[in-house]
C-alpha cells in the first residue's frame, strides 16, 4: 500500500488504512501456547479418509512488516472514538456481512447478544422451509409494519422472489439504508433502488428500547 507523508488525507485514504489494518489482523498467525509442541508426524490421509470432509482452509500469507507497522499506527486512531463508534468503524473495515452489522449495533445498544448464533449454511432457511432470520429477530426485537418503517429500523429482504428473507439492513434515512454484503465494505445505499427491492422487503423490526 503506497503511502506518503505529504499526501493529502482524504476519507478514502483513511478508509484504505482501516481496511488494510483489518486485513493485517486477519492474516497474523494465531496465538500459540508457549512451551508446547507436538512430535507426531503429519498424518497423510488417503482418498477414503477425505470423502465427505470439508475442504482444507487455505491460509493466506502473513502480512509484511511494513503493513504491520501501518496497522499498529492505524489502530491508535480508534482510541479517539467513542466505544460504539469504534466498533462500527472496525466492522466496516472488516467488511462484516449484513448479520454482523446488525449484531454489532445490538452490542453497542445493549451489550451482550441475546442468544448464541448457531452454525448455519447459506441455504438454511430454504432447507428448513422457514423464515429463520425473521423468527430470530422476532424473539428479541419489536415488529414494525412495513408501511410504518422509519430510520433505525432493521429491514429484512428476500434475495429472490418467493424465497425466505435472508438479507438484513438498517434504515438510515427516509430513502436510505446501511447494509453489508460479504467481502464488500459496509455501504449506505438508496433504499428503493429498484422496484424489485421494494417487492422483496418482507419484515421490519425495531431494536428494543427504541420504539415509541
C-alpha positions in Angstrom: 0.0 0.0 0.0 1.7 3.2 -1.2 1.7 6.0 1.4 3.5 9.3 1.6 3.6 11.7 4.5 2.9 14.7 2.2 -0.2 13.1 0.6 -3.5 14.8 1.5 -5.6 12.9 4.0 -9.0 12.1 2.5 -11.9 9.9 3.6 -10.9 7.4 1.0 -7.3 7.3 2.3 -8.5 6.8 5.9 -10.8 4.0 4.7 -8.0 2.3 2.9 -5.8 2.4 6.0 -8.5 0.9 8.2 -9.3 -1.8 5.6 -5.6 -2.7 5.5 -5.3 -2.8 9.3 -8.3 -5.2 9.4 -6.7 -7.4 6.7 -3.4 -7.4 8.6 -5.2 -8.6 11.8 -6.9 -11.4 9.9 -3.6 -12.6 8.4 -1.5 -12.6 11.5 -0.5 -16.1 12.7 -2.7 -17.5 15.6 -1.5 -17.1 19.1 0.0 -20.4 20.4 0.7 -21.5 23.9 4.4 -21.2 24.5 6.3 -24.3 25.6 4.0 -26.9 24.0 4.6 -28.7 20.7 3.9 -32.0 19.0 6.4 -34.5 17.9 3.8 -36.5 16.0 4.5 -36.6 12.2 2.0 -35.1 9.8 -0.9 -37.5 9.0 -1.2 -38.5 5.4 -4.9 -39.0 4.6 -5.9 -41.2 1.7 -8.8 -40.6 -0.6 -11.3 -42.7 1.5 -10.4 -40.5 4.6 -11.2 -37.3 2.7 -14.6 -38.3 1.3 -17.3 -36.2 2.9 -14.8 -33.9 4.6 -14.7 -30.2 4.4 -12.0 -28.8 2.1 -9.0 -27.7 3.9 -8.9 -24.0 4.6 -6.2 -22.3 2.6 -4.2 -19.9 4.7 -3.2 -16.5 3.3 0.4 -15.4 3.5 1.3 -13.3 6.6 1.4 -9.5 6.3 4.7 -7.7 5.6 6.5 -5.9 8.4 5.6 -2.5 6.8 1.9 -3.4 6.7 2.0 -4.4 10.4 3.7 -1.1 11.3 1.0 0.8 9.4 -1.7 -1.2 11.0 -0.3 -0.5 14.5 -0.5 3.2 13.8 -4.0 3.0 12.3 -5.4 1.1 15.3 -4.4 4.0 17.5 -7.0 6.1 15.7 -9.8 4.1 17.2 -8.9 5.4 20.6 -10.1 8.8 19.7 -13.6 7.5 19.0 -16.4 6.5 21.4 -16.6 2.8 22.0 -19.7 2.3 20.0 -18.4 4.4 17.0 -15.1 2.5 17.1 -16.9 -0.8 16.9 -18.9 0.3 13.9 -15.9 1.7 12.1 -14.0 -1.5 12.7 -16.9 -3.7 11.5 -16.9 -1.6 8.3 -13.1 -2.1 7.9 -13.6 -5.9 8.4 -16.3 -5.9 5.7 -18.7 -7.5 8.1 -21.7 -9.3 6.5 -25.2 -8.0 7.0 -26.0 -10.0 10.1 -22.7 -9.0 11.7 -23.7 -5.3 11.1 -27.0 -5.7 13.0 -25.3 -7.8 15.7 -22.7 -5.0 16.2 -25.4 -2.4 16.6 -27.2 -4.6 19.1 -24.0 -4.9 21.1 -23.5 -1.1 21.0 -27.0 -0.6 22.3 -27.5 -3.5 24.8 -24.1 -5.1 25.4 -24.2 -8.9 25.2 -26.2 -10.6 22.4 -29.5 -12.1 23.5 -28.7 -15.6 22.1 -25.7 -17.6 20.7 -25.7 -17.6 16.9 -26.0 -21.2 15.8 -23.9 -22.6 12.9 -25.8 -22.1 9.7 -25.4 -22.6 5.9 -26.4 -20.2 3.1 -29.4 -22.4 2.3 -30.5 -23.0 5.9 -33.8 -21.1 5.6 -34.7 -22.9 2.3 -33.8 -26.3 3.7 -36.0 -25.8 6.8 -38.8 -24.1 4.8 -39.0 -21.4 7.5 -38.3 -17.7 7.9 -35.4 -18.4 10.3 -34.0 -14.8 10.2 -37.4 -13.2 10.9 -38.1 -15.7 13.6 -34.8 -14.9 15.4 -35.4 -11.1 15.0 -39.0 -11.6 16.4 -37.7 -13.2 19.5 -35.7 -10.1 20.6 -37.0 -7.1 18.6 -40.3 -5.3 18.1 -42.1 -6.0 14.8 -42.9 -3.0 12.7 -45.5 -2.7 9.9 -43.8 -2.2 6.5 -45.9 0.9 5.9 -44.5 2.5 9.1 -40.8 1.9 8.8 -38.5 4.7 9.9 -34.8 5.4 10.3 -33.2 3.0 12.8 -35.4 0.0 11.9 -34.0 -3.3 10.8 -35.2 -4.4 7.4 -35.2 -8.0 6.2 -35.1 -8.7 2.5 -35.5 -11.8 0.4 -32.8 -12.3 -2.1 -35.2 -13.8 -4.6 -38.9 -13.7 -5.3 -40.9 -16.3 -3.3 -37.8 -17.0 -1.1 -37.2 -16.6 2.7 -35.8 -13.3 3.9 -32.0 -13.7 4.3 -30.6 -10.2 4.0 -30.8 -7.5 6.6 -30.1 -3.8 6.6 -30.7 -0.8 8.9 -32.8 2.1 7.6 -30.6 5.3 8.0 -32.9 7.9 6.3 -36.2 8.4 4.6 -34.8 6.7 1.4 -31.5 5.3 2.6 -30.3 2.1 4.3 -27.0 0.8 5.5 -26.1 -2.8 4.6 -23.2 -5.1 4.1 -22.5 -7.9 1.6 -19.9 -10.5 2.4 -16.4 -9.4 1.1 -17.7 -5.9 0.4 -17.4 -2.9 2.7 -20.4 -1.6 4.6 -22.3 0.9 2.5 -25.2 3.3 2.6 -27.4 3.0 -0.5 -30.8 4.1 -1.7 -33.5 2.1 -0.1 -35.8 1.9 -3.1 -33.0 1.4 -5.7 -35.4 -0.6 -7.8 -39.0 -1.9 -7.9 -37.5 -5.3 -7.1 -36.0 -4.1 -3.8 -39.4 -2.9 -2.6 -41.1 -6.1 -3.6 -38.5 -8.2 -1.7 -38.8 -6.2 1.6 -40.5 -8.8 3.8 -40.1 -7.8 7.5 -39.2 -4.8 9.7 -38.2 -4.6 13.3 -37.1 -2.0 15.9 -34.4 -2.5 18.4 -35.9 -2.9 21.9 -36.0 0.4 23.9 -36.2 2.5 20.7 -39.9 2.0 19.9 -42.4 4.7 20.9 
